[in-house]
């Protein structure tokens, strides 16, 4: 397998965690989002949307992190990402989608760059936009975790799964943008528990080979 990604991409971060949890080895190829590699003809031939990640596996090219993670879960049964019961699976998918479908798309690098280039937003305005959508999403996620008997050490029970894989990159980026996370003790506790695991720690942006050179 080969993963095309960028060290600070939340979506690529998710897939790195998923691969680590499954114990799967994978070659990587840098798509430098800051340099515009995603818009190059070469990468567009791999992923016409010009987004990361893309996972290449036995000649097939898979796009979109959520679909890639479900693919990994279906093809590698160790360390399952979803519970065995239908209600549990729906809960975990719902928690994951608050992040992957509601928070993250509004704060994607492409969106932030568009705010700057088309609407003249300065850094302060862009950061305010970012923090607003993080707060709105986490304000809903915290009680769903804190008030549920299904929450354990992790988002659902005592083994990490799909929701945790989405949560950790979102918290990482929220901290990078200096979001106030003091009102989310359950989220922070789960995040800490995840980062104590090698699979999450190795996937951190700062631990990727290109991190030192790109800053």
GIQUI-V238141 format. One record per pair of residues at least 6 apart in sequence whose C-alpha atoms are under 8 Angstrom apart, sorted by the first residue. I is the first residue (numbers start at 1). J is the second residue. Records with the same first field share a line. If there is no record, write none. Layout:
BEGIN
I->J ; J
END
This chain:
BEGIN
1->25 ; 26 ; 27 ; 55 ; 56 ; 57 ; 58
2->26 ; 27 ; 28 ; 29 ; 55 ; 56 ; 57
3->26 ; 27 ; 28 ; 29 ; 53 ; 54 ; 55 ; 56
4->28 ; 29 ; 30 ; 31 ; 52 ; 53 ; 54 ; 55
5->12 ; 28 ; 29 ; 30 ; 31 ; 32 ; 52 ; 53 ; 54
6->12 ; 30 ; 31 ; 32 ; 33 ; 52 ; 53
7->13 ; 30 ; 204 ; 205 ; 206 ; 208 ; 210 ; 211
8->205
9->52
10->169 ; 170 ; 173
11->52 ; 53 ; 64 ; 65 ; 169
12->52 ; 53 ; 65
13->169 ; 203 ; 204 ; 205
14->65 ; 165 ; 166 ; 169
15->53 ; 65 ; 68 ; 69
16->203
17->165 ; 199 ; 200 ; 202 ; 203
18->69 ; 72 ; 165
19->25 ; 26 ; 72
20->199 ; 200 ; 202 ; 203
21->79 ; 199 ; 200
22->72 ; 76 ; 78 ; 79
30->210
31->37 ; 38 ; 52
32->38
37->43
38->44 ; 50 ; 51 ; 52
39->50
43->50
44->50
46->54 ; 61
47->54 ; 61 ; 63
52->63 ; 64
53->63 ; 64 ; 65
54->61 ; 62 ; 63 ; 64 ; 65
55->61 ; 62 ; 63 ; 68
56->62
62->68
66->100
69->162
73->80 ; 81
80->161
81->160 ; 161 ; 162
82->88 ; 89 ; 92 ; 161 ; 162
83->89 ; 92
88->156
92->155 ; 156 ; 161 ; 162 ; 163
93->162 ; 163
95->141 ; 163
96->162 ; 163 ; 164 ; 166 ; 167
98->137 ; 141
99->137 ; 166 ; 167 ; 170
100->166
102->137
103->133 ; 134 ; 137
104->170
105->111
106->130 ; 133
107->130 ; 133
112->126
115->121 ; 126
116->122 ; 126
127->177
130->177
131->174 ; 177 ; 179
134->174 ; 179
135->179
138->184
139->184
142->184 ; 185 ; 186 ; 187
145->151 ; 155 ; 186 ; 187
146->186
150->156 ; 157
151->157
152->158
153->159 ; 190 ; 193
154->160 ; 161 ; 164 ; 190 ; 193 ; 194
155->161 ; 163 ; 164 ; 190
156->163
160->194
164->190 ; 191 ; 194
167->191
168->191 ; 194 ; 195
171->188 ; 191
174->181
175->181
181->188
194->200
195->201
201->207
202->208
205->211
206->212
END
